[in-house]
Every structure is written in C-alpha cells, then in structure tokens.
Amino acid sequence: MSTVSATTADARPAPAVPRGRLVLLAACLGLFMSFIEVTAAISTLRALQVDMRVAPADLSWVSSTYTLVVAACVLSGGALGERFGRRRVFVTGTVLIAAGSLVVATAHTYPQVLLGRGISGLGGALVLPTSLALITTTFFVDLPRMLRYIAIWVSVSGVGLAVGPLLGGTLLQTWSWRAVYLVNTPLAVVTVAVTLYAVAESRVPDRPLDLPGQFWAVLGLSTLVYGIAVGGRAGYDDPVVVTVLAVAAVSLTALVVIERRRAVPMLDVRMMANARYTAALCVAAAALFVFVGVVFLEVLFLQRVRGFGPLGTGVRLLPAMLAFVAATATAQRLAGRVRAGRLLAAGSLVTTAAALVLLRQQPDGSYGVTALGLVLAGLGSGLVVAPSTAAAFEVVEGPQMGAASSAVTAFRQVGSVLATAILGAVLAVRFLDTLPAQLAEHRLPPPVIDQVVQVARSGGSSSGRSSPQITGAVGDAFTQGVHSALWVVAGVSCIAAVLAAALLARRSPNTP
C-alpha cells in the first residue's frame, strides 16, 4: 500500500484554516449523503410498496441493494481514488449518489428502483473511503488537526443515520416517498462545488489497479452479504444459500492469498500480522456494526411493533444522534490525554450496556427504556468510532498511515453493512420460529395460525385488517426477534471491549 508521502505528491501543503474547513465540509457532506441513503430509504418502504405494488418478499431489496453494492465495492473505491485521484473519484461518487437517487425518484417500475439504488451504492462505495482520504492527505503534516477533523467527520455518520428517518418522515407527510430521494440532489451540487474549489487533487500516478484483488473483494463481499441476508428468510440449509456462502469463503480466502503476494496491494493484509493493528480494525468494524445495528433494529421495532410513523420514529431516534455527537466531541477533547485503546474499551462496554438495556423493551413498554438504551448506544459508539482511527495510527509507522486510514474506513463500512445483513437475518429467523407459538398463546385457531405464518414467511404483514390477537402475537414474536438480534449486538460489543482492553489499552511501542 502506498505511503502517505507518496499519496500526497500532487497535493499542496495543508491549507489555511478557512480553506481547510471547506475541505472538511466537503468530506462531511459526502459522508452525510452516503449515510442518509441507508436510513432514509427505510422510511419510504411502505409507501413505495403501495405505490408500485411491490411483493412483500421483494421489498427489503430496496434498502439492501444500496448496502450490498457499497460493501462489495468499498475496497475498490479507495484503490481507485489513489490511482486516478481522490478528488476526482470523490466527485464522481457524489454525482453517482445523486444520479441514483434521481433514478429512484422518477422510477415507474420496481426494477428501476433497484437500478437507482445500485447506482447510488456504487457512488457510496467511491465516496466513503475517499472522503476520509481528503482529510488525511490534506492534513497529514498536522496530526492533531487531522485527528480533530476525523472526529468531526465521524460524528457526521451518526447525524446521517439518525436524521435519515426524521427527514424521510417529514417529507413523506408533506409530499411523497419520491421527495425523500431528491434530498441528495442539492447536497450533491453544493458538495461538488466546495470540493472543486477547496480540495487539491492527490493521487499515486504509478499505482497499479490490482484488478485481481478488486475482483475477489467484490465477489467475496457481495456473496457474503447476499448469503447472510437471503439465509435469514430461506434458511441456511437452502442449497442456493450454502453455495453462495461457499463462494464467499473461497473468494475472501483468495483475496487474502493474492494480496499477500502483491507488491502494491489494494488491502495490505501483511500489516495485519500486527495483532494490535488487526484489533484496531476489528474494533472499528464492531463500532459501526453496533451503531448501525441499533438504529436499524430500533427503526423496525418502533415502526412495526410500537406502530409509530416514519416521522415519529425519527424523532424518537434523536437521543442516539445527540449522544453520538456529544461523545465524539468528548473523545476529541480526551485525545492525547487518554490513550485511544482505553476509550475503545470504555465505549465498547457502554454499547454492551446499551444492548442489555434495550433488551428490556416490550411492545407495550415505556419509551423511557428505549431512550436510555439509545443514549447509551450513542455515547458508547461516539467513544469508539473516531478513536479507532487514532488507535490504528498508534500501532503503525508513519509511512503506513495512508494504508491504515484506508483499511479502517473499509472495515468500518463492511461492519455497517454486515450489521443490517446479520441482524436482519437473526431477527427474521427468530421471528419465524416463535410466531406459531405466539399465535397459539393468543388462542388463535390452527387454520388462522397457518395462514399468518405463511404470510410472514413470504415477507408480508398481517397488520392493518388483522384482529387484536394477531397484531399482538406478531408484535410479541417480532420483539423476540429484535431481542435475539440485540444479544448479537451485545456479544459483538463485549468482544470489542476485550480486544481493546487486551491489545490496545496499553502503550504502543510507536507511541512516545
């Protein structure tokens, strides 16, 4: 992987503060656009289903297509930025996000919607790694300022995740679901203008493209996410799912083997021989897995169990966003006084506690429990996400910072995508397993139980014209599914805390 000095060969020195803030603004706007695509789309699903008469089993792909393409191509996005220019690739990705959203907003058929979501996903895969690279390559000569800007950049991801349902709900109530996909159009115009004005181009002209690495990364990550997502509905003993996951395992293994042998790899797996560096990458992935996972699960719980609309759901998610921003600012102030590994361990313990609190949610319970869990999730994630980059920097040599920043970004995004795939699969499996018993407990006759279960397995909903008994049973079963997924969140957080405490909390040999 290229060194920091090499990657900035075409860039001017770190700009003055006003121009530097515009670089930060451009990076944050691009990140905001990419993350708002994740949660804003969730708020449009029901309205889109009614408008286009989409089969219930197909509806989840409206949101999954975007995340699937991002996960598959995010590693390639960073490599393309180094080869052809980070500013150029960032601008291209920004335009693609907006173009894909426009395709969805003007779509008349379900395949057009998926096409638009795929185009936006490709744009997100280009924007996510290069938006961080704009900061690291511009301010690499001023490490404290770079880490401060990275902390601000990271906090924007929390804003995008939490504002998405709120913004989507507002637009749905005022106009229609199509308006939600028009938000990124004016944002893209501003982002491109600021980028072209304030950001200097930086690239590695002689960097090889590493086409074999990109091929195996795209194939491995896409089949992994697809297999996990489909397995949650079809079952993991389904022949197609087994085959897809086997292809994922072979492809990712091939990726590691090939990247170890390349002189300039897309992903420098040789650096992962350092256990501390690998731990930093894993904790970075766990951080967004947890935060995105909690937001994802709470959107589903608040809408499908508690019955809140998109706007009401967005308002109730605000505690997580506000706590995330506050914790990120706190982590920034603590940087330099408290080692990053200690912040990672403490934050991971807080997110573990958040998942345990959210396990107390019930269909007819108080919102206070949900609010407390969301605040803890935001606080813990804010203490982890930004310092995970600093933790990676602490355990590598200066020339390796460029590779470290790219890897941390890639691992974060893969973690966020795996969150929706894995937790959605766990929720679906548990929901379908417990639904018959819940229906029987509500004293429904066997023919009705069979009919409701069949509708649920097809991805449909029994709400609306259903009796209170059916609605109650479905809500109880869905809550059990959410609880099972939250146990996974708690487990991932706990493992991250152990890794951070064991490998990252002590002083690094590279740290003075």
Buried (B, 14 or more C-beta within 10 A) or exposed (E): BBBBEBBBEBBEEBBEEEBBBBBBBBBBBBBBBBBBBBBBBBBBBBBBBEBBEBEBEEBBBBBBBBBBBBBBBBBBBBBBBBBBBBBBBBBBBBBBBBBBBBBBBEBEEBEBBBBBBBBBBBBBBBBBBBBBBBBBBBBBEBEEBBBBBBBBBBBBBBBBBBBBBBBBBBBBEEEBBBBBBBBBBEBBEEBBEBBEEBBBEBBBEEBBBBEBBBBBBBBBBBBBBBBBBBBBBBEBEBEEBBEBBEBBEBBBEBBBEBBEEBEBBBBBBBBBEBEBBBBBBBBBBBBBBBBBBBBBBBBBBBBBBBEBBBBBBBBBBBBBBBBBBBBBBBBBEBBEEBBBBBBBBBBBBBBBBBBBBBBBBEBEEEBEBBBBBBBBBBBBBBBBBBBBBBBBBBBBEEEBBBBBBBBBBBBBBBBBBBBBBBBBBBBBBBBBEBBBBBBEBBEBEEEBBEBBBEBBBEBBBBEEEBEEBBBBBBBBBBBBBBBBBBBBBBEBBBBBBBBBBBBBBEEBEEEE
